[in-house]
Amino acid sequence: MKKIISILLTICAFNICVKAQETGEERFPRFTFGAEWGYVATVWEFTHNNFFSAEGYRINEKGNAFGYHSNGELYLHAGYNFDEYWNLSLYAGYGGVNGMHKIAPISIRATRYYGDDPLTDRWFTFAGLGSGICLKKPVQEIFTGRFGGGYRMSLSPDTKLDLMVGLSLTYTHPEVIHDGRQIPHKMINRNDKLCGGLSISLALTI
């Protein structure tokens, strides 16, 4: 995570240098960076656990569940504007999943803006996919997806404030609890969980 943050800060510093040398011919900056704060309400989850019990027999569990769990998240992002309409950015963040454990996701997000003038307020849609790790022992991989849209408010030629709503998907590997006891990882064959929810985010982009 420290290496990722260092890379993002390097890109940000490069962006500042580029903007200082701009001639004013372009109506928008090419390189972008910023931060995003969000809230995710998880409403559905699919679980598949396969493990050995303390008595030695194998248990296989599958099921869907509906409920409500709240989590916050924070992202840093750096990207590139290909033209007035398309941006591609790298996102690195920190958050939680369904009250189970914390995660450190890394994703690529493509954004399409509507309206020809990048200096005015306008609507946009986005889609992002990525991976990362769950912050527990043992550390395991995660996969994430985010799809939605929002409204961009232009505070200045370089500074934008985005309001977003979307669908959030997270595939992770939580601890397995059976009969009130945590199953040791060496006895687990599979501990998969897919969580789906709704997200609301606020982002500042420079």
C-alpha positions in Angstrom: 0.0 0.0 0.0 2.9 2.4 0.8 4.4 1.8 -2.6 1.0 2.6 -4.3 0.6 5.8 -2.3 4.1 6.8 -3.3 3.3 6.2 -7.0 0.1 8.3 -6.7 2.0 11.1 -5.0 4.6 11.0 -7.8 1.9 11.2 -10.4 0.3 14.1 -8.6 3.7 16.0 -8.4 4.1 15.4 -12.2 0.6 16.7 -12.8 1.4 19.9 -11.0 4.5 20.4 -13.1 2.6 19.7 -16.3 -0.1 22.3 -15.3 2.5 24.9 -14.6 3.8 24.5 -18.2 0.4 24.5 -19.9 0.0 27.1 -22.6 -3.7 27.4 -22.3 -4.5 25.8 -25.6 -6.3 22.9 -24.1 -9.6 23.4 -22.2 -9.0 20.7 -19.7 -6.0 19.1 -17.8 -4.7 15.8 -19.2 -3.5 14.3 -15.8 -5.9 14.1 -12.9 -5.7 13.1 -9.2 -7.9 13.4 -6.2 -9.7 11.6 -3.3 -13.1 9.9 -3.0 -15.1 9.3 0.2 -17.9 6.8 0.1 -20.6 4.8 1.9 -21.7 1.3 0.9 -24.9 -0.4 2.0 -24.6 -4.1 1.5 -28.0 -5.7 0.9 -27.2 -9.2 -0.5 -24.5 -11.8 -0.1 -23.8 -15.3 -1.5 -21.7 -17.6 0.6 -19.9 -20.9 -0.2 -18.0 -22.6 2.6 -16.3 -26.0 2.5 -14.4 -27.1 5.6 -13.7 -29.8 8.1 -15.4 -29.6 11.5 -13.6 -30.2 14.8 -15.0 -33.8 14.7 -13.3 -34.4 11.4 -16.2 -34.6 8.9 -16.5 -32.3 5.9 -19.2 -29.6 5.7 -20.3 -27.9 2.5 -22.5 -24.8 2.9 -24.0 -22.6 0.2 -26.6 -19.9 0.5 -28.0 -16.4 -0.3 -28.9 -13.9 2.4 -30.5 -10.5 2.3 -29.8 -7.9 5.0 -28.3 -4.5 5.6 -24.7 -3.7 6.6 -23.0 -0.3 6.4 -19.3 0.4 5.5 -17.2 3.4 4.8 -14.4 3.7 2.2 -11.7 6.1 1.1 -9.8 6.2 -2.2 -7.0 8.0 -3.7 -7.0 8.2 -7.5 -4.8 9.3 -10.4 -5.7 9.2 -14.0 -5.6 10.6 -17.6 -8.2 12.5 -19.7 -8.0 11.2 -23.2 -10.3 13.9 -24.5 -13.3 15.9 -23.2 -15.4 12.7 -22.7 -13.2 9.9 -21.5 -11.0 9.4 -18.4 -9.1 6.3 -17.2 -7.9 6.3 -13.6 -6.2 4.0 -11.0 -7.9 3.8 -7.6 -6.3 2.6 -4.4 -8.3 2.6 -1.2 -9.3 1.3 2.2 -12.6 0.2 3.5 -14.7 -2.6 5.1 -16.9 -5.4 3.8 -20.1 -6.3 5.5 -18.7 -6.0 9.0 -16.4 -9.0 8.4 -13.0 -7.4 7.8 -11.1 -4.5 6.2 -9.9 -4.5 2.6 -7.4 -2.6 0.5 -8.8 -2.6 -3.0 -7.0 -1.5 -6.2 -9.0 -0.9 -9.4 -9.1 0.7 -12.8 -12.1 2.9 -13.5 -13.3 4.2 -16.9 -15.5 7.3 -16.9 -17.6 8.7 -19.7 -18.7 12.4 -19.5 -21.7 13.8 -21.3 -21.7 17.4 -22.7 -19.1 19.0 -24.9 -17.8 21.6 -22.5 -15.5 20.2 -19.7 -15.7 23.6 -17.9 -19.4 23.3 -17.1 -21.4 21.0 -14.9 -22.3 17.7 -16.6 -23.5 14.1 -16.1 -21.3 11.0 -16.3 -21.3 7.2 -16.1 -18.5 4.9 -14.9 -17.4 1.3 -14.6 -14.5 -0.1 -12.6 -12.9 -3.5 -12.0 -10.1 -4.4 -9.7 -8.4 -6.7 -7.1 -6.6 -6.2 -3.8 -6.3 -7.9 -0.5 -8.5 -8.5 2.6 -6.7 -7.3 5.7 -6.9 -10.3 8.0 -4.8 -13.4 8.7 -4.1 -15.1 6.4 -4.3 -12.4 3.8 -6.3 -13.4 0.7 -7.2 -11.8 -2.6 -10.3 -9.9 -3.3 -12.1 -8.8 -6.5 -14.2 -5.7 -6.8 -16.6 -4.1 -9.3 -18.3 -0.7 -9.3 -20.8 0.6 -11.9 -22.9 3.7 -11.8 -23.2 7.3 -12.6 -23.2 10.8 -11.2 -23.1 14.5 -11.6 -19.9 16.6 -11.9 -19.8 20.2 -10.6 -17.1 22.3 -12.1 -15.6 24.5 -9.4 -12.8 25.8 -11.6 -11.1 24.8 -14.9 -9.0 22.3 -12.9 -11.1 21.4 -9.8 -14.2 19.2 -10.0 -16.6 17.9 -7.3 -18.4 14.6 -8.2 -21.5 13.2 -6.6 -22.0 9.5 -7.5 -24.3 6.5 -6.9 -23.7 3.0 -8.1 -23.8 -0.7 -7.6 -20.9 -2.3 -5.7 -19.7 -5.9 -5.9 -17.0 -7.5 -3.7 -15.7 -11.0 -3.8 -13.8 -11.9 -0.6 -12.8 -14.7 1.8 -14.0 -14.1 5.4 -13.4 -16.2 8.5 -15.6 -19.4 8.8 -17.6 -19.7 12.0 -19.3 -23.0 12.8 -21.2 -23.7 16.1 -19.8 -20.5 17.5 -16.2 -21.5 16.9 -13.8 -20.2 14.3 -12.5 -22.8 11.9 -8.7 -22.8 11.5 -7.6 -21.9 8.0 -5.7 -25.2 7.5 -9.1 -26.9 7.8 -10.8 -24.7 5.2 -11.1 -25.8 1.6 -13.2 -22.9 0.5 -14.5 -19.7 2.1 -16.0 -17.6 -0.6 -18.4 -14.7 -0.3 -19.8 -12.3 -2.9 -21.4 -9.1 -1.5 -23.6 -6.7 -3.5 -24.8 -3.3 -2.4 -25.5 0.3 -3.2 -22.8 3.0 -3.0 -22.9 6.8 -2.5 -19.7 8.7 -3.0 -18.3 12.2 -3.0 -15.0 12.9 -4.9 -12.8 15.9 -5.4 -10.7 15.8 -8.6 -7.9 18.2 -9.6 
